[in-house]
Amino acid sequence: MAEGEAAERQRVDKWLFFARIVKSRSLAQKLVRDGQVKLNGARIVRPSVDVSPGDRLVVALERRDVHLVVRAPGHRRGPYSEAQELYEDVSPPPEAREKLTAFEQAQRVPGAGRPTKKERRSLMRMRGEE
């Protein structure tokens, strides 16, 4: 591997930290070890895997998947504007808020009081507690 080529490659955990996708490098390592990161369509489980410009990453965050194209390796964890230059976000647009999950539909408005018998039974049916 030539020296110039080595400068274009970087560990995926360091890159995720420098690109401000996660708050710490240890969180980036945990994300990779848990299989929440795909590199060019293949799931990776080792934080030492190298990424280079042009690689596609899919990172499964809390409630959404983030699709990224690596533009450049990071040199430090700088400000957000500097971190944005490291990647291109090609994530699909978020789904409409009208499409609520069953769990979100089952949530009650705070201060609405106790559920009626009918509401309680429908909640139990939805949760599969009958």
Secondary structure, DSSP 8 states (H G I E B T S, - for coil): --HHHHHT-EEHHHHHHHTTSSSSHHHHHHHHHTT-EEETTEEE--TT-EE-TT-EEEEE-SS-EEEEEE-S--SS---HHHHHTTEEE-------TTS--HHHHT---TT--S--HHHHHHHHHHHT--
